[in-house]
């Protein structure tokens, strides 16, 4: 068995930001955990010992809200359980502890700059040059499925940056 070098690995802390932390950012969080675990050959629960923390928060989130039923259903289709997720508002401590802050829209990134400028890393957009990801709130499962599929495509690009091809 190889020696455990997890204590020497720097921890990468990724924080996804959306509005209410009940749809897009929880989907991004769960998909990122699933994809990272697949690439690293571990279970999602083992990511912290592998040097990875992945979370999410919302610009206008209420503490403790459950994800939308559509987000939970689509998360299961995409290979992870979102039923235990509870929303949390973004705060200076979360931002300061992050190595990567990934906003779902330009508006979220702008609000972070206004309210928390200078705290934590400069946010990048999940959609990159493709821009904002529409909010599926109030939509049907097909709309959530399209959102999750788009998130997964964009996360693939980030994983390549973080872990190499």
C-alpha positions as CSV (number, residue, x, y, z in Angstrom):
1,X,0.0,0.0,0.0
2,X,1.5,3.4,-0.9
3,X,2.1,5.9,1.9
4,X,-0.7,8.3,2.8
5,X,0.5,11.6,1.5
6,X,-2.9,13.4,1.9
7,X,-1.5,15.6,4.7
8,X,1.1,17.0,2.2
9,X,-1.4,17.7,-0.5
10,X,-2.8,21.2,-0.7
11,X,-6.6,21.3,-0.3
12,X,-8.5,22.7,-3.1
13,X,-11.8,24.2,-2.0
14,X,-14.3,24.8,-4.7
15,X,-17.4,26.9,-4.0
16,X,-20.3,27.2,-6.5
17,X,-22.5,30.3,-6.2
18,X,-26.1,30.8,-7.5
19,X,-29.1,32.7,-6.2
20,X,-31.0,30.5,-3.7
21,X,-28.7,27.4,-3.5
22,X,-31.6,25.1,-4.3
23,X,-31.1,24.3,-8.0
24,X,-28.0,25.2,-10.0
25,X,-25.3,25.4,-7.4
26,X,-26.3,22.2,-5.6
27,X,-26.4,20.4,-9.0
28,X,-22.9,21.8,-9.8
29,X,-21.7,20.7,-6.3
30,X,-23.0,17.2,-6.7
31,X,-21.8,16.8,-10.2
32,X,-18.4,18.1,-9.4
33,X,-18.1,15.7,-6.5
34,X,-19.2,12.8,-8.6
35,X,-16.9,13.7,-11.5
36,X,-13.9,14.3,-9.2
37,X,-14.4,11.0,-7.4
38,X,-14.6,9.2,-10.7
39,X,-11.4,10.8,-12.0
40,X,-9.6,10.1,-8.6
41,X,-10.9,6.6,-8.3
42,X,-12.6,7.1,-4.9
43,X,-16.0,7.7,-3.4
44,X,-17.3,11.3,-3.2
45,X,-17.1,11.1,0.6
46,X,-13.4,10.4,0.3
47,X,-12.7,13.7,-1.6
48,X,-11.6,15.6,1.5
49,X,-8.8,13.1,2.3
50,X,-7.8,13.4,-1.3
51,X,-7.4,17.2,-0.9
52,X,-10.8,18.3,-2.3
53,X,-13.6,20.3,-0.7
54,X,-16.6,21.1,-2.8
55,X,-19.5,23.1,-1.7
56,X,-22.1,25.6,-2.8
57,X,-24.0,28.7,-1.5
58,X,-26.4,31.3,-2.7
59,X,-26.3,35.1,-3.0
60,X,-30.0,35.3,-1.8
61,X,-30.2,31.9,-0.1
62,X,-32.2,31.2,3.1
63,X,-30.4,28.9,5.5
64,X,-31.8,25.4,5.5
65,X,-34.0,25.2,2.4
66,X,-34.3,21.9,0.7
67,X,-33.5,21.6,-3.0
68,X,-36.4,21.7,-5.4
69,X,-38.0,18.3,-6.1
70,X,-37.0,18.6,-9.7
71,X,-33.3,19.1,-8.7
72,X,-33.4,16.0,-6.5
73,X,-35.0,13.9,-9.2
74,X,-32.5,15.1,-11.9
75,X,-29.6,14.7,-9.5
76,X,-30.5,11.0,-9.1
77,X,-30.5,10.6,-12.9
78,X,-27.0,12.2,-13.0
79,X,-25.7,9.8,-10.4
80,X,-25.8,11.5,-7.0
81,X,-28.2,12.1,-4.1
82,X,-29.1,15.8,-3.5
83,X,-32.0,15.1,-1.1
84,X,-29.9,15.9,2.0
85,X,-28.6,19.2,0.6
86,X,-29.7,22.3,2.6
87,X,-29.2,25.8,1.3
88,X,-26.8,28.3,2.8
89,X,-26.1,31.9,2.1
90,X,-22.7,32.9,0.9
91,X,-20.6,34.7,3.6
92,X,-17.1,36.1,4.0
93,X,-15.8,32.9,5.7
94,X,-16.9,30.6,2.9
95,X,-15.3,32.9,0.3
96,X,-12.1,33.3,2.3
97,X,-11.8,29.5,2.6
98,X,-12.2,28.9,-1.1
99,X,-9.5,28.4,-3.6
100,X,-12.0,28.5,-6.5
101,X,-15.2,30.5,-6.5
102,X,-17.4,29.6,-9.5
103,X,-20.5,31.7,-10.2
104,X,-23.4,30.5,-12.3
105,X,-24.0,33.9,-13.9
106,X,-22.3,37.2,-14.5
107,X,-24.9,38.8,-12.1
108,X,-23.8,36.4,-9.3
109,X,-20.1,37.3,-9.9
110,X,-21.0,41.0,-9.9
111,X,-22.9,40.7,-6.7
112,X,-19.9,38.9,-5.1
113,X,-17.7,41.8,-6.2
114,X,-20.0,44.4,-4.7
115,X,-20.7,42.7,-1.4
116,X,-17.5,40.8,-0.8
117,X,-14.9,42.4,-3.0
118,X,-11.4,41.5,-2.0
119,X,-12.5,38.4,0.0
120,X,-11.4,35.1,-1.5
121,X,-10.5,34.4,-5.1
122,X,-12.0,36.4,-8.0
123,X,-15.0,34.4,-9.2
124,X,-15.0,32.8,-12.5
125,X,-18.1,31.8,-14.5
126,X,-19.2,28.2,-14.6
127,X,-20.3,28.7,-18.2
128,X,-17.0,30.3,-19.2
129,X,-17.2,32.1,-22.5
130,X,-20.6,30.6,-23.1
131,X,-22.0,32.8,-20.4
132,X,-24.8,32.5,-17.9
133,X,-26.7,29.3,-17.1
134,X,-30.5,29.9,-17.0
135,X,-32.3,29.3,-13.8
136,X,-34.6,26.2,-14.0
137,X,-36.6,27.2,-10.9
138,X,-40.3,26.7,-11.6
139,X,-39.5,24.6,-14.7
140,X,-40.2,20.9,-15.3
141,X,-37.7,18.1,-15.0
142,X,-36.7,18.4,-18.6
143,X,-35.5,22.0,-18.0
144,X,-33.5,20.8,-14.9
145,X,-32.1,18.0,-17.0
146,X,-30.9,20.5,-19.6
147,X,-29.4,22.6,-16.9
148,X,-27.6,19.6,-15.3
149,X,-26.3,18.5,-18.7
150,X,-24.9,22.0,-19.4
151,X,-23.3,22.1,-15.9
152,X,-21.7,18.7,-16.5
153,X,-20.2,19.9,-19.8
154,X,-18.7,23.0,-18.2
155,X,-17.4,21.0,-15.2
156,X,-15.5,18.7,-17.6
157,X,-13.5,21.7,-18.7
158,X,-12.7,22.6,-15.1
159,X,-11.7,19.1,-14.2
160,X,-9.2,19.1,-17.1
161,X,-7.7,22.4,-15.8
162,X,-7.6,21.0,-12.2
163,X,-6.4,17.5,-12.8
164,X,-5.0,17.5,-16.3
165,X,-6.4,15.8,-19.4
